[in-house]
């Protein structure tokens, strides 16, 4: 599991139907579709959801409405879809966070990730990057680790919520490096990135599209790409 953590995998999923009659419904889609994004606006999953909704609307000839339902590391949106009618008209833009990580670390999830959803398609995978605020006291990974060891808890590490991919990537980084940051969970990567820009938090394992424009403008520094190879978008970053 940990080898997969550094990448955000976005999967389109639907509430699972065990009723054969549902498969005999009129030609799909016969009405608008709701695509639930389980995070706040501004993050990578939200951007992908709106891109996917536009493409689906064009291809299917029906309106696809994006509905943000943030909170609980994505579990609130996932639960909403799990409890929806299993007719294909309420879809979830799911990530590894609420489908793979939360079931392992949460005892009281209101949904069953294995039984309540039917995967439709893998939409994209996106690398995470180790991003720091412009005034963070580190310009390399080694400097960040050294500071995090010498000053445990002094730097704040943002995430899109407890159990999100960037949260677990950050925890794995701290476990392996010995550095300690104070975890600050948000309702999505969008608000987390906003506070990284303002310096309210200093560390974020961000999905690359979240911070790419800010990296190019010098507002955020990226110290490393959390994947097995460099990113074509920022090839100079190790």
C-alpha positions in Angstrom: 0.0 0.0 0.0 2.7 2.5 0.9 4.3 2.2 -2.5 1.1 3.6 -4.0 0.7 6.4 -1.5 2.7 9.1 -3.3 0.3 9.2 -6.2 -3.2 10.4 -6.2 -5.4 7.9 -8.1 -8.8 9.2 -9.1 -11.4 6.7 -9.9 -15.0 7.2 -11.1 -17.3 5.0 -9.0 -21.1 4.5 -8.5 -23.3 3.1 -5.8 -23.4 -0.6 -6.3 -26.7 -2.2 -7.4 -27.5 -5.8 -6.7 -30.9 -5.5 -8.3 -31.2 -7.1 -11.7 -34.2 -4.8 -12.5 -31.9 -1.8 -12.4 -30.0 -3.1 -15.4 -33.1 -3.2 -17.4 -33.8 0.5 -17.0 -34.3 2.8 -20.0 -31.3 3.8 -22.1 -28.8 5.6 -19.9 -28.6 8.4 -19.3 -32.2 9.6 -19.5 -31.7 12.5 -17.0 -28.9 14.7 -15.5 -26.1 13.0 -13.6 -24.6 14.2 -10.3 -20.8 13.8 -10.0 -19.8 14.1 -6.3 -16.4 15.5 -5.5 -15.6 14.7 -1.9 -13.3 17.7 -1.3 -13.6 21.4 -1.2 -13.3 23.5 -4.4 -9.8 24.5 -5.5 -8.0 21.2 -5.3 -6.9 18.8 -7.9 -9.8 16.4 -7.5 -12.2 19.3 -7.9 -10.4 20.4 -11.0 -10.5 16.9 -12.5 -14.2 16.5 -11.6 -15.1 19.6 -13.5 -13.0 18.6 -16.5 -14.6 15.1 -16.4 -18.1 16.6 -16.1 -17.6 18.7 -19.2 -16.3 15.7 -21.2 -19.1 13.5 -20.0 -21.8 16.1 -20.8 -20.4 16.3 -24.3 -20.2 12.5 -24.8 -23.5 11.6 -23.2 -25.7 14.5 -24.2 -26.8 15.0 -20.7 -25.9 17.6 -18.1 -23.4 16.4 -15.5 -23.6 18.5 -12.3 -20.5 18.7 -10.0 -21.5 18.7 -6.4 -18.8 19.3 -3.7 -19.3 17.4 -0.5 -16.1 18.0 1.5 -15.2 16.7 5.0 -13.9 13.7 6.8 -11.0 13.1 4.4 -13.5 12.5 1.7 -15.8 10.1 3.7 -18.8 12.5 3.7 -19.0 12.6 -0.1 -18.3 8.9 -0.3 -21.1 8.1 2.2 -23.5 10.3 0.2 -22.9 8.3 -2.9 -23.0 5.0 -1.1 -26.5 5.9 0.2 -27.8 7.2 -3.1 -30.1 5.2 -5.4 -27.9 2.6 -7.3 -29.0 3.8 -10.7 -25.9 5.4 -12.1 -27.1 8.9 -11.7 -25.0 9.7 -8.7 -21.3 9.1 -9.2 -18.3 9.6 -7.0 -14.9 10.9 -8.1 -13.1 8.7 -5.6 -9.5 8.7 -4.4 -7.4 6.2 -2.6 -8.0 8.2 0.6 -11.7 7.3 1.1 -11.6 4.0 -0.7 -8.4 2.4 0.5 -6.8 4.4 3.4 -9.8 5.4 5.6 -11.2 1.8 5.8 -7.8 0.7 7.3 -7.6 3.5 9.9 -11.2 4.3 10.7 -13.4 1.9 12.8 -16.7 3.6 12.2 -16.9 4.5 8.5 -20.6 4.9 7.5 -20.0 3.0 4.3 -18.2 -0.2 3.1 -15.6 0.7 0.4 -15.6 -2.8 -1.0 -19.3 -3.5 -1.1 -21.0 -0.2 -1.6 -19.4 1.0 -4.8 -18.9 -0.3 -8.4 -15.7 1.1 -10.0 -16.4 2.6 -13.4 -13.0 3.8 -14.7 -9.6 5.0 -13.6 -9.6 8.6 -14.6 -6.1 9.8 -13.8 -3.0 9.4 -11.6 -1.2 12.5 -10.3 2.2 12.7 -8.5 2.5 14.3 -5.1 5.2 16.8 -4.4 6.8 17.9 -1.2 6.0 21.6 -1.2 7.0 24.2 1.4 6.0 27.8 1.8 8.3 30.5 0.5 9.5 31.5 4.0 10.0 27.9 5.2 13.5 27.4 6.7 14.6 24.8 4.2 15.6 24.7 0.5 16.3 21.0 0.3 14.8 17.8 1.7 17.9 17.3 3.9 17.5 20.8 5.4 13.8 20.2 6.0 14.5 16.9 7.8 17.3 18.5 9.9 15.0 21.3 10.9 12.1 19.0 11.6 14.3 16.8 13.9 15.8 19.8 15.7 12.4 21.6 16.1 9.8 18.9 16.4 6.3 20.2 15.8 7.3 23.8 15.0 6.4 23.5 11.3 2.8 22.9 10.4 2.0 20.2 7.8 -1.3 20.7 5.9 -3.4 17.9 4.3 -6.7 17.5 2.6 -8.0 15.8 5.7 -7.3 12.9 8.0 -6.7 9.7 6.0 -6.2 11.6 2.7 -3.3 10.6 0.5 -1.2 13.7 1.3 -1.8 13.1 5.0 -0.5 9.5 4.9 2.4 10.5 2.6 3.4 13.1 5.2 3.1 10.6 8.0 5.2 8.1 6.1 7.8 10.8 5.4 8.0 11.7 9.1 8.2 8.0 10.1 11.1 7.3 7.8 13.0 10.5 8.2 12.5 11.2 11.9 11.4 14.8 11.3 8.2 15.9 13.2 5.6 18.3 11.9 2.3 19.4 13.4 -0.5 17.9 11.2 -3.2 20.4 10.3 -6.1 18.8 8.4 -8.3 20.8 6.0 -11.5 20.0 4.1 -9.6 19.7 0.9 -6.3 20.5 -0.8 -7.6 23.9 -2.1 -7.9 25.5 1.4 -4.6 23.8 2.4 -2.8 25.3 -0.5 -4.2 28.7 0.2 -2.7 28.6 3.7 0.6 27.3 2.3 0.7 30.4 0.1 0.0 32.7 3.1 2.5 30.9 5.3 -0.1 29.7 7.9 1.3 26.2 7.2 4.8 25.5 5.9 4.7 21.9 4.6 2.3 20.2 2.2 2.5 17.0 0.2 0.5 18.5 -2.6 -0.9 17.0 -5.8 1.3 18.7 -8.4 -1.5 20.5 -10.3 -2.5 22.2 -7.0 0.8 24.1 -6.8 2.4 24.0 -10.2 1.4 27.6 -11.1 2.7 28.9 -7.7 6.0 27.0 -8.1 6.5 28.7 -11.5 5.7 32.1 -10.0 8.0 31.6 -7.0 5.3 31.6 -4.4 5.9 28.0 -3.3 9.0 25.9 -3.3 9.0 22.2 -4.3 11.8 20.2 -2.7 11.0 16.8 -4.2 8.6 14.7 -6.3 7.1 11.9 -4.2 7.2 9.3 -7.0 9.6 6.8 -8.6 10.6 9.2 -11.3 10.9 12.9 -12.0 7.9 14.9 -13.3 8.0 16.1 -16.9 6.3 19.4 -15.6 9.2 20.1 -13.2 12.1 18.0 -14.5 14.7 19.8 -12.4 13.1 18.7 -9.1 14.5 15.4 -7.7 
